[in-house]
Each structure stands twice: as structure tokens, then as C-alpha cells.
Amino acid sequence: MAKDQQGLMLSGAPESAAAFDRAIADYYRLTGDPVGVLKSALAQDPGFALGGVAIAALYMIGGFRGDHPEVASALCAAET
């Protein structure tokens, strides 16, 4: 288990928590590629459930429906 910047416990490796923090910062600053950062972290750490959830949430915030393949794939990764 790892902790994010707020000290909350996250499943996965410390590197995944750092990637989550980076993705959140990128999202709020409107810079970088938060989805790409999360996808990379999830590929390296399949136990990083929040990564899949966050990817799906970012897609849905962007207007994608829940049945879109990217959203469905991210949620499937989170469930595993």
C-alpha cells in the first residue's frame, strides 16, 4: 500500500501513488497528459485500482459515455 500527497492509503506501489498525484496536478493545471500518466502507471502496476477508476472518470468528465471502449477497459482494469 502506498500513500498519496494527502496521506491517504492507495492500493499499489509508491510509484503508482506518485503517478496519481502527478495526474491530478496535470489535470488541475491543464497541462501534460493525466490519462497517459495513469495508463502507464496501471500498465506497470495492475494492482493500482484507483488508476483504472481515475482513467474512467477523466474520460467521462470529458464527455465519453460509460459504454465507450476506453471507459469500459479502464473499469475492467480497476475491477481486476
A tleap script that builds the chain and sets N, CA, C and O, in Angstrom:
source leaprc.protein.ff14SB
mol = sequence {
  NMET ALA LYS ASP GLN GLN GLY LEU MET LEU
  SER GLY ALA PRO GLU SER ALA ALA ALA PHE
  ASP ARG ALA ILE ALA ASP TYR TYR ARG LEU
  THR GLY ASP PRO VAL GLY VAL LEU LYS SER
  ALA LEU ALA GLN ASP PRO GLY PHE ALA LEU
  GLY GLY VAL ALA ILE ALA ALA LEU TYR MET
  ILE GLY GLY PHE ARG GLY ASP HIE PRO GLU
  VAL ALA SER ALA LEU CYS ALA ALA GLU CTHR
}
set mol.1.N position { 0.844 -1.181 0.000 }
set mol.1.CA position { 0.000 0.000 0.000 }
set mol.1.C position { 0.886 1.239 0.000 }
set mol.1.O position { 1.952 1.270 0.615 }
set mol.2.N position { 0.420 2.239 -0.695 }
set mol.2.CA position { 1.148 3.489 -0.811 }
set mol.2.C position { 0.252 4.624 -0.324 }
set mol.2.O position { -0.939 4.426 -0.083 }
set mol.3.N position { 0.831 5.803 -0.184 }
set mol.3.CA position { 0.065 6.978 0.233 }
set mol.3.C position { 0.182 8.066 -0.824 }
set mol.3.O position { 1.227 8.241 -1.450 }
set mol.4.N position { -0.922 8.797 -1.008 }
set mol.4.CA position { -0.883 9.931 -1.920 }
set mol.4.C position { -0.393 11.171 -1.162 }
set mol.4.O position { -0.014 11.076 0.005 }
set mol.5.N position { -0.401 12.329 -1.825 }
set mol.5.CA position { 0.102 13.553 -1.200 }
set mol.5.C position { -0.683 13.954 0.038 }
set mol.5.O position { -0.148 14.619 0.926 }
set mol.6.N position { -1.953 13.554 0.104 }
set mol.6.CA position { -2.770 13.882 1.272 }
set mol.6.C position { -2.606 12.866 2.397 }
set mol.6.O position { -3.204 13.014 3.463 }
set mol.7.N position { -1.799 11.840 2.163 }
set mol.7.CA position { -1.575 10.821 3.174 }
set mol.7.C position { -2.600 9.699 3.155 }
set mol.7.O position { -2.625 8.870 4.064 }
set mol.8.N position { -3.448 9.663 2.129 }
set mol.8.CA position { -4.455 8.608 2.028 }
set mol.8.C position { -3.834 7.347 1.444 }
set mol.8.O position { -3.015 7.420 0.528 }
set mol.9.N position { -4.219 6.201 1.969 }
set mol.9.CA position { -3.686 4.928 1.505 }
set mol.9.C position { -4.290 4.563 0.143 }
set mol.9.O position { -5.499 4.667 -0.063 }
set mol.10.N position { -3.434 4.141 -0.767 }
set mol.10.CA position { -3.856 3.689 -2.091 }
set mol.10.C position { -3.337 2.289 -2.318 }
set mol.10.O position { -2.248 1.943 -1.859 }
set mol.11.N position { -4.116 1.473 -3.030 }
set mol.11.CA position { -3.597 0.154 -3.397 }
set mol.11.C position { -2.546 0.352 -4.470 }
set mol.11.O position { -2.659 1.253 -5.301 }
set mol.12.N position { -1.539 -0.475 -4.454 }
set mol.12.CA position { -0.491 -0.384 -5.463 }
set mol.12.C position { 0.826 0.092 -4.891 }
set mol.12.O position { 0.977 0.277 -3.684 }
set mol.13.N position { 1.762 0.282 -5.779 }
set mol.13.CA position { 3.133 0.661 -5.412 }
set mol.13.C position { 3.240 2.162 -5.152 }
set mol.13.O position { 2.396 2.936 -5.604 }
set mol.14.N position { 4.277 2.570 -4.424 }
set mol.14.CA position { 4.506 4.010 -4.197 }
set mol.14.C position { 4.626 4.794 -5.510 }
set mol.14.O position { 4.213 5.952 -5.581 }
set mol.15.N position { 5.186 4.170 -6.539 }
set mol.15.CA position { 5.305 4.844 -7.842 }
set mol.15.C position { 3.923 5.131 -8.437 }
set mol.15.O position { 3.738 6.129 -9.134 }
set mol.16.N position { 2.968 4.263 -8.162 }
set mol.16.CA position { 1.603 4.481 -8.644 }
set mol.16.C position { 0.963 5.663 -7.931 }
set mol.16.O position { 0.251 6.453 -8.551 }
set mol.17.N position { 1.211 5.785 -6.651 }
set mol.17.CA position { 0.690 6.931 -5.897 }
set mol.17.C position { 1.304 8.224 -6.418 }
set mol.17.O position { 0.611 9.235 -6.533 }
set mol.18.N position { 2.590 8.201 -6.733 }
set mol.18.CA position { 3.249 9.387 -7.289 }
set mol.18.C position { 2.661 9.727 -8.653 }
set mol.18.O position { 2.473 10.902 -8.969 }
set mol.19.N position { 2.369 8.719 -9.458 }
set mol.19.CA position { 1.755 8.946 -10.768 }
set mol.19.C position { 0.359 9.535 -10.600 }
set mol.19.O position { -0.034 10.421 -11.360 }
set mol.20.N position { -0.389 9.055 -9.621 }
set mol.20.CA position { -1.725 9.589 -9.354 }
set mol.20.C position { -1.633 11.072 -8.987 }
set mol.20.O position { -2.389 11.895 -9.502 }
set mol.21.N position { -0.702 11.399 -8.094 }
set mol.21.CA position { -0.508 12.800 -7.706 }
set mol.21.C position { -0.140 13.661 -8.913 }
set mol.21.O position { -0.649 14.771 -9.068 }
set mol.22.N position { 0.741 13.149 -9.758 }
set mol.22.CA position { 1.155 13.879 -10.965 }
set mol.22.C position { -0.020 14.073 -11.911 }
set mol.22.O position { -0.182 15.151 -12.484 }
set mol.23.N position { -0.845 13.039 -12.082 }
set mol.23.CA position { -2.004 13.135 -12.974 }
set mol.23.C position { -3.013 14.166 -12.457 }
set mol.23.O position { -3.571 14.938 -13.237 }
set mol.24.N position { -3.240 14.175 -11.163 }
set mol.24.CA position { -4.169 15.149 -10.575 }
set mol.24.C position { -3.632 16.565 -10.783 }
set mol.24.O position { -4.381 17.466 -11.159 }
set mol.25.N position { -2.343 16.758 -10.540 }
set mol.25.CA position { -1.734 18.076 -10.748 }
set mol.25.C position { -1.839 18.502 -12.208 }
set mol.25.O position { -2.170 19.652 -12.497 }
set mol.26.N position { -1.560 17.585 -13.126 }
set mol.26.CA position { -1.669 17.893 -14.557 }
set mol.26.C position { -3.105 18.272 -14.925 }
set mol.26.O position { -3.327 19.205 -15.696 }
set mol.27.N position { -4.067 17.550 -14.375 }
set mol.27.CA position { -5.470 17.825 -14.677 }
set mol.27.C position { -5.847 19.240 -14.222 }
set mol.27.O position { -6.440 20.003 -14.985 }
set mol.28.N position { -5.507 19.580 -12.997 }
set mol.28.CA position { -5.875 20.893 -12.473 }
set mol.28.C position { -5.114 22.032 -13.147 }
set mol.28.O position { -5.632 23.143 -13.254 }
set mol.29.N position { -3.907 21.769 -13.595 }
set mol.29.CA position { -3.117 22.799 -14.277 }
set mol.29.C position { -3.392 22.850 -15.781 }
set mol.29.O position { -2.884 23.724 -16.483 }
set mol.30.N position { -4.202 21.905 -16.268 }
set mol.30.CA position { -4.480 21.796 -17.703 }
set mol.30.C position { -3.195 21.625 -18.510 }
set mol.30.O position { -3.022 22.229 -19.569 }
set mol.31.N position { -2.306 20.797 -17.990 }
set mol.31.CA position { -1.039 20.512 -18.663 }
set mol.31.C position { -0.830 19.006 -18.724 }
set mol.31.O position { -1.562 18.239 -18.099 }
set mol.32.N position { 0.162 18.602 -19.474 }
set mol.32.CA position { 0.546 17.194 -19.504 }
set mol.32.C position { -0.546 16.296 -20.052 }
set mol.32.O position { -1.434 16.732 -20.785 }
set mol.33.N position { -0.455 15.040 -19.677 }
set mol.33.CA position { -1.384 14.009 -20.144 }
set mol.33.C position { -1.783 13.141 -18.952 }
set mol.33.O position { -1.216 12.067 -18.754 }
set mol.34.N position { -2.758 13.597 -18.154 }
set mol.34.CA position { -3.108 12.833 -16.956 }
set mol.34.C position { -3.554 11.401 -17.251 }
set mol.34.O position { -3.228 10.483 -16.498 }
set mol.35.N position { -4.291 11.207 -18.335 }
set mol.35.CA position { -4.739 9.854 -18.679 }
set mol.35.C position { -3.537 9.000 -19.063 }
set mol.35.O position { -3.448 7.841 -18.659 }
set mol.36.N position { -2.621 9.555 -19.832 }
set mol.36.CA position { -1.415 8.823 -20.222 }
set mol.36.C position { -0.571 8.433 -19.028 }
set mol.36.O position { -0.046 7.321 -18.973 }
set mol.37.N position { -0.436 9.341 -18.069 }
set mol.37.CA position { 0.324 9.051 -16.845 }
set mol.37.C position { -0.323 7.901 -16.085 }
set mol.37.O position { 0.363 6.993 -15.615 }
set mol.38.N position { -1.645 7.947 -15.969 }
set mol.38.CA position { -2.353 6.893 -15.241 }
set mol.38.C position { -2.311 5.562 -15.982 }
set mol.38.O position { -2.163 4.510 -15.361 }
set mol.39.N position { -2.440 5.604 -17.306 }
set mol.39.CA position { -2.365 4.359 -18.085 }
set mol.39.C position { -0.992 3.713 -17.933 }
set mol.39.O position { -0.891 2.493 -17.801 }
set mol.40.N position { 0.048 4.513 -17.952 }
set mol.40.CA position { 1.405 3.991 -17.787 }
set mol.40.C position { 1.572 3.365 -16.406 }
set mol.40.O position { 2.146 2.284 -16.276 }
set mol.41.N position { 1.074 4.039 -15.385 }
set mol.41.CA position { 1.181 3.509 -14.025 }
set mol.41.C position { 0.399 2.212 -13.888 }
set mol.41.O position { 0.867 1.267 -13.253 }
set mol.42.N position { -0.783 2.162 -14.477 }
set mol.42.CA position { -1.613 0.958 -14.395 }
set mol.42.C position { -0.979 -0.207 -15.149 }
set mol.42.O position { -1.083 -1.356 -14.722 }
set mol.43.N position { -0.324 0.088 -16.265 }
set mol.43.CA position { 0.356 -0.966 -17.026 }
set mol.43.C position { 1.510 -1.561 -16.226 }
set mol.43.O position { 1.778 -2.760 -16.315 }
set mol.44.N position { 2.188 -0.731 -15.451 }
set mol.44.CA position { 3.323 -1.207 -14.649 }
set mol.44.C position { 2.881 -1.828 -13.331 }
set mol.44.O position { 3.609 -2.624 -12.738 }
set mol.45.N position { 1.680 -1.461 -12.872 }
set mol.45.CA position { 1.197 -1.920 -11.574 }
set mol.45.C position { -0.288 -2.273 -11.678 }
set mol.45.O position { -1.138 -1.445 -11.351 }
set mol.46.N position { -0.616 -3.490 -12.130 }
set mol.46.CA position { -2.025 -3.879 -12.305 }
set mol.46.C position { -2.847 -3.822 -11.015 }
set mol.46.O position { -4.076 -3.796 -11.080 }
set mol.47.N position { -2.209 -3.802 -9.862 }
set mol.47.CA position { -2.916 -3.707 -8.584 }
set mol.47.C position { -3.340 -2.298 -8.225 }
set mol.47.O position { -3.941 -2.081 -7.173 }
set mol.48.N position { -3.038 -1.340 -9.082 }
set mol.48.CA position { -3.357 0.068 -8.846 }
set mol.48.C position { -4.794 0.347 -9.294 }
set mol.48.O position { -5.026 0.928 -10.354 }
set mol.49.N position { -5.747 -0.077 -8.472 }
set mol.49.CA position { -7.170 0.013 -8.825 }
set mol.49.C position { -7.625 1.452 -9.060 }
set mol.49.O position { -8.420 1.709 -9.965 }
set mol.50.N position { -7.133 2.382 -8.262 }
set mol.50.CA position { -7.549 3.766 -8.420 }
set mol.50.C position { -7.142 4.320 -9.783 }
set mol.50.O position { -7.782 5.236 -10.298 }
set mol.51.N position { -6.098 3.775 -10.357 }
set mol.51.CA position { -5.679 4.209 -11.686 }
set mol.51.C position { -6.766 3.980 -12.714 }
set mol.51.O position { -7.073 4.875 -13.501 }
set mol.52.N position { -7.351 2.794 -12.718 }
set mol.52.CA position { -8.434 2.492 -13.653 }
set mol.52.C position { -9.662 3.345 -13.408 }
set mol.52.O position { -10.291 3.824 -14.351 }
set mol.53.N position { -10.000 3.532 -12.157 }
set mol.53.CA position { -11.160 4.352 -11.809 }
set mol.53.C position { -10.940 5.799 -12.255 }
set mol.53.O position { -11.839 6.424 -12.817 }
set mol.54.N position { -9.741 6.324 -12.003 }
set mol.54.CA position { -9.439 7.707 -12.378 }
set mol.54.C position { -9.442 7.891 -13.892 }
set mol.54.O position { -9.915 8.912 -14.391 }
set mol.55.N position { -8.920 6.913 -14.624 }
set mol.55.CA position { -8.940 6.989 -16.096 }
set mol.55.C position { -10.383 7.057 -16.582 }
set mol.55.O position { -10.723 7.914 -17.397 }
set mol.56.N position { -11.227 6.163 -16.090 }
set mol.56.CA position { -12.635 6.162 -16.494 }
set mol.56.C position { -13.298 7.488 -16.140 }
set mol.56.O position { -14.053 8.038 -16.942 }
set mol.57.N position { -13.024 8.001 -14.952 }
set mol.57.CA position { -13.624 9.271 -14.527 }
set mol.57.C position { -13.194 10.418 -15.432 }
set mol.57.O position { -14.016 11.254 -15.808 }
set mol.58.N position { -11.913 10.463 -15.783 }
set mol.58.CA position { -11.439 11.542 -16.655 }
set mol.58.C position { -12.083 11.464 -18.036 }
set mol.58.O position { -12.445 12.490 -18.612 }
set mol.59.N position { -12.226 10.261 -18.563 }
set mol.59.CA position { -12.908 10.115 -19.848 }
set mol.59.C position { -14.362 10.585 -19.751 }
set mol.59.O position { -14.857 11.280 -20.639 }
set mol.60.N position { -15.036 10.201 -18.672 }
set mol.60.CA position { -16.442 10.569 -18.529 }
set mol.60.C position { -16.612 12.064 -18.287 }
set mol.60.O position { -17.576 12.660 -18.768 }
set mol.61.N position { -15.695 12.675 -17.554 }
set mol.61.CA position { -15.727 14.131 -17.385 }
set mol.61.C position { -15.579 14.805 -18.743 }
set mol.61.O position { -16.160 15.861 -18.996 }
set mol.62.N position { -14.793 14.177 -19.608 }
set mol.62.CA position { -14.581 14.705 -20.952 }
set mol.62.C position { -15.742 14.459 -21.907 }
set mol.62.O position { -15.679 14.875 -23.064 }
set mol.63.N position { -16.795 13.796 -21.453 }
set mol.63.CA position { -17.985 13.625 -22.266 }
set mol.63.C position { -18.191 12.235 -22.847 }
set mol.63.O position { -19.170 11.998 -23.554 }
set mol.64.N position { -17.277 11.312 -22.555 }
set mol.64.CA position { -17.454 9.944 -23.045 }
set mol.64.C position { -18.512 9.239 -22.202 }
set mol.64.O position { -18.627 9.480 -21.000 }
set mol.65.N position { -19.280 8.367 -22.846 }
set mol.65.CA position { -20.302 7.596 -22.138 }
set mol.65.C position { -19.675 6.388 -21.457 }
set mol.65.O position { -18.554 5.992 -21.778 }
set mol.66.N position { -20.396 5.819 -20.533 }
set mol.66.CA position { -19.911 4.663 -19.802 }
set mol.66.C position { -19.687 3.432 -20.655 }
set mol.66.O position { -18.938 2.537 -20.265 }
set mol.67.N position { -20.326 3.373 -21.817 }
set mol.67.CA position { -20.140 2.208 -22.680 }
set mol.67.C position { -19.033 2.412 -23.714 }
set mol.67.O position { -18.821 1.550 -24.567 }
set mol.68.N position { -18.333 3.533 -23.648 }
set mol.68.CA position { -17.208 3.759 -24.562 }
set mol.68.C position { -16.102 2.741 -24.235 }
set mol.68.O position { -15.867 2.455 -23.061 }
set mol.69.N position { -15.421 2.192 -25.248 }
set mol.69.CA position { -14.390 1.172 -25.002 }
set mol.69.C position { -13.283 1.603 -24.033 }
set mol.69.O position { -12.806 0.783 -23.248 }
set mol.70.N position { -12.868 2.869 -24.073 }
set mol.70.CA position { -11.823 3.325 -23.156 }
set mol.70.C position { -12.311 3.317 -21.713 }
set mol.70.O position { -11.576 2.923 -20.807 }
set mol.71.N position { -13.534 3.744 -21.501 }
set mol.71.CA position { -14.121 3.754 -20.160 }
set mol.71.C position { -14.296 2.320 -19.663 }
set mol.71.O position { -13.914 1.993 -18.539 }
set mol.72.N position { -14.874 1.472 -20.505 }
set mol.72.CA position { -15.100 0.074 -20.124 }
set mol.72.C position { -13.785 -0.637 -19.829 }
set mol.72.O position { -13.705 -1.420 -18.882 }
set mol.73.N position { -12.764 -0.378 -20.619 }
set mol.73.CA position { -11.456 -1.003 -20.416 }
set mol.73.C position { -10.843 -0.556 -19.093 }
set mol.73.O position { -10.282 -1.369 -18.358 }
set mol.74.N position { -10.951 0.731 -18.794 }
set mol.74.CA position { -10.385 1.258 -17.540 }
set mol.74.C position { -11.091 0.661 -16.332 }
set mol.74.O position { -10.450 0.293 -15.347 }
set mol.75.N position { -12.412 0.567 -16.411 }
set mol.75.CA position { -13.160 -0.004 -15.278 }
set mol.75.C position { -12.879 -1.490 -15.122 }
set mol.75.O position { -12.834 -1.999 -14.002 }
set mol.76.N position { -12.693 -2.182 -16.220 }
set mol.76.CA position { -12.333 -3.601 -16.165 }
set mol.76.C position { -10.981 -3.766 -15.472 }
set mol.76.O position { -10.805 -4.665 -14.650 }
set mol.77.N position { -10.033 -2.899 -15.806 }
set mol.77.CA position { -8.715 -2.953 -15.166 }
set mol.77.C position { -8.823 -2.692 -13.667 }
set mol.77.O position { -8.117 -3.311 -12.871 }
set mol.78.N position { -9.711 -1.771 -13.287 }
set mol.78.CA position { -9.891 -1.471 -11.873 }
set mol.78.C position { -10.508 -2.646 -11.115 }
set mol.78.O position { -10.147 -2.912 -9.969 }
set mol.79.N position { -11.436 -3.342 -11.761 }
set mol.79.CA position { -12.081 -4.481 -11.121 }
set mol.79.C position { -11.130 -5.652 -10.908 }
set mol.79.O position { -11.278 -6.423 -9.960 }
set mol.80.N position { -10.154 -5.775 -11.802 }
set mol.80.CA position { -9.212 -6.880 -11.654 }
set mol.80.C position { -8.285 -6.569 -10.544 }
set mol.80.O position { -7.399 -7.367 -10.237 }
savepdb mol mol.pdb
quit
